[in-house]
């Protein structure tokens, strides 16, 4: 029964929609006439055409495109008309939308549940004869199928002119709501459920108001596949290299491109997505009223002191004129009247869409690209305007020719040990002699009408030169050998207690190139640039890129070609002079690059350090002797504890102990003098070092 009711509602809704559409403006179509694809993954699409009088344009978009549409769509009515509303299907959750209908269709209700919701409404029921009445409700009764088996059956209770009737729902073939408004709302809810099934595409309606025929335009941004470039390079010994370039574009939209003006732009406009399609609801806090227990009202007498003060104040006020604040209060409160505020007048705003996006009926897309080019170096900015109109069916791709010309090129072999340690790569010194920017992409190389390999180029402006490599040159072999050289002392300076030495480090690599081909070859040897090392030999490289030196070597037949690349690095070292030992000082005293003032200072420093060492050595000897005596005295004390005080041994120990004490006192005095002398010598050396500046 519910299935039959659903189909009747859907058929009625379809017929109702057809009637409504026939009454309003007839929908039209705006053909796509311009597409601009950016290498950043977005595309600008422009539709243009004519409308007459009040018109409605229908356009279909995928659901995931609606956000970009709401963010970027610009609509123009160019010849005196006006752009009215733009309507589109809401993305409000279907359950939330269904809450607003009188009949709740959420949760797939049964026929009995639907009838319970319309209690009190008049209906016409065929069961099988026609019965008209008011719904009292639906109840469930037990129906006996056999002696031991019963089932639950829904029964509709209706108040008819003849009295109450109970109608089993399984016997009902049709139910009609007599309330036309309620019937229409039920059909509308069913229509909403049906539209929710079509989630892939959404209908957008553009309404134009005006008289006569007028030109209109619609432009918007959509996510699009990045357009790509691919090249073919044909090499020959008797003519210039021939370059053929193709642009690969893809039409992933839902509309065929028919004679579209296509422009390919290599730019990086700032582009982002924002969810404007999803309805937003603000959660509001719920506040509850405070409930109190009922109390009987109480009355209280006034404070006598306050009553007396109020009496005096009123007596004083009756003798004084009213203040301005009192006058204003009385004007506001007197006679129960209230001041009224005049509503602010709204100032009509200018049509920001027209002022921002259109000037004299022209799209300002070109101006936006120009400003991007002037904003800074964000990559090479260029475009290809395809000369002939492009036709491309939807969901298909195409290759469009963009370059077809001879270019300048010279064959070379490129050796980089990090790429291949033994053989160089076949390469070409390629110059863009066309008047077009060449966007980065793969290059398929043909040499002598035979496939030679693949290469890749970066963005290449007109007149620029690049190296490309496309295969392994097995006819050429390169060997490299590193040569280590000892470091070289350049200079020595003494400054405020620090020795500053400058040293030079040198390294070199020898390359040997052997060519076994039938012709002379030009070989480019690449070496990484290390900023801490300076090129010594050769003085200049043949070429220098951002991170590579390149050296050119001519490899003749049967004759090894050699190249030596030497580099040097200077380094300063800082060492505290007090940390220098005698051997290090003797090394610098014998070095030829050390100046005489530095040698004289080092000799004096060595002499003073020797004096300090002598004093320290003497003091250490005294301390050792003092320690020996202390150990001997401990032995004597232990022995004396067991001897008779009147014995000769005991007396001899006493005399020896006394003599040792005298010696200890003398040693301690001498050690103290030597310690003071050592401190004075070290202080003198430190003062000398801090005032030193010799080079």
C-alpha positions, 0 to 999 in steps of 0.5 A: 500500500505504501509503495502505491501511495509513493508512486502516486505522489511522485507522478503527481509531483512530476506533473506539478513541476511541469505545470510550474515550469511552463508558467515562468520564463523558458530555460535557455542555454549559454554556450561555452566560448572561452576557456583559460587553463592555468598550470596551478590546477584551476580553469576559467570558463566563460559562457556567452550568448543572448537572452530575450525579455525575462529569461532563465538560464539553467546550468548543471554542475557536479556537487563538488564544484558548487563551492568554487562556483559560489566563490567565483561566479560573475554574471553580466547582463550587458545591454540594459538588463539586470541580473536577478537571483541565482538559485541552486539546490540546498545542501541542508541535511535532508533530515533537518529539512524534513523537520519543517513539514507537517508530515514527518517522513524521516526514518521511513515511516509505515502507512500506519505511522503516517496515518497516526500523524494525520489524526483528525483529517478527513480521508477517502478510503477504498477498502474495497468500497469507498468510505469517507470520514475522519481519522480517529487513529490506528490500532493493532489487533490480534488476528487468528490464522489458525487454532494455535497461530495469531498475527498483529494487524493494523486497523484504521478507525474512521468516523463516518456519517453512519458512525465509527468504522474499523477498516483493516489496512491490508484491505485498503487499496487507496487513501486520499487526503481531503485536505488539499494543503496537507496533500500538497505538503506531503507531495513536496516532502516526497519531492525533496526525498527524490531530489536527495537521490540525485547527489552527483549533479546540481541544477543552477538557475540564473535569472535575467530581467529586462526587455528585448534581446540582450547579450549576457556572460557568465564566468567562473573558476573550477578545478581543472587538470594541469595542462602539460607539455611534451616535445620531440627533438629530431637531430641530424648532422646536416641540418639544424635540430627540429623541435615539435611541441604539444600541449596536452589538455583534458576536458573533464567537465560535463559539457562538450567544448565546441569552437572554444577559444582556448588559452593555456597560462603558466602562472601561479594565481593564489587559489583555495577552496572554501565550503560555502555550500554547506549550511551553517547553524550556530549552536545556542545555549539553553537557559532554564528559568529558576524555580523557587518554592511559593512564599506568602507576600510580606510587608515591611515598614520604612526606616524612620531615619531614611523617611525623615531624610527623604522628607527634607530632600523633597522640601528642598527640591520644591524651592529650587528650579529643576535641573536639565537632567530632571527635565530630560527625565520628565520629558522621557517618562512624563505622561507615560510617553517614550521618545522615538528614534527614527530608523536610519536610511539605507544607502544603496551600494554600487554594483561591486560585481560590475565595478570589479569584473567588468569594464565596458562589457570586457572581462578583465582576466588579462589584467589579473595575469599582468599584475601577477607577472609584476608581483614577483618572480613566481616562475616563468609566466607565459601563455599559449593562445591557441590560434584556431577554435578548439572542439573537444568532447567532454571526458576526453583529452587532446594534444594541441600543437604549440611549437613546430620550428628549427632550433639551435643545438650543438652535440656534446658529451656530459660527464658527471661521476655522480651520475655514471662513474665511467661514461658520459651521457649524450647531450645537446647544448640547446638554445630556444631560438623560437619566440615562445616560452617553452614550459617544462616537460619531457623531450623525446630525442631522435638522432638520424631518424632513430630513437635516441632517448628521453630528456627533460627541460625546465621552463625555457624563455626565448633566447635561453640556453640549456643542456639536455642529456638523453643517453649513455655514451659508450664510445667515451670513457673518463677516469678520474684520480684525486691528488692530495697535497700537504697543507701550507702555513701562510702566516702567523700572528700573535695578538693578546695571548692568542696565536692566529695562524693562516693555512692553505689546503690544496686538492686536485683531480686529474681527468683522463678522457678516451674517445673511441668513436669515429669523430672528435667529441666535445666533452663537458666535465661537471664538478660540484661547487663547494663555496669553501674552496676556490678554483685555482686551475683552470682559473675559470670554468668553461661554464658555471651553473648554480651548483656546478662547474663545467670544463670543456675537453676536446677528445680526439681519436686515439689520443687521451685528453687530460684535464687537471682541476685544482682547488684551494682553501684557506683557514684560520686557526686560533690557539691560546699561546699558553697552550703551546708546548716547546715542540710547537714553539720550536716548529714556528721558530724554524718556519720560513713564513714566520716573521722575525718579530713573531719569532722574537716574541715566541723566543721570549715566551719560551724563555719565560715559560722555562723560568716558570717551569724551573721555579715550579720544579724547585717548589715541587722538590721542596714539597716532596721533601716535606712530605718525606719528612712527614712520613718519617715523623709518623713512623717515629711517633709510632715507635716512641709510643712503645719505648721507655722515655729514659732509654737512649733510643727514645732520646735519639728519636726526640733529637731527630724529631726536633731536627726534622721540625727545624728542617720542615720550617725551613722548607716551608719558608722556601716553598712559600717564597718559590710559590710567590715567585711563580705567581709573579712570573705567571702574572708577568707572562700574562701581562706580556701576552695580553699586550702582544701584537706581532705579525 
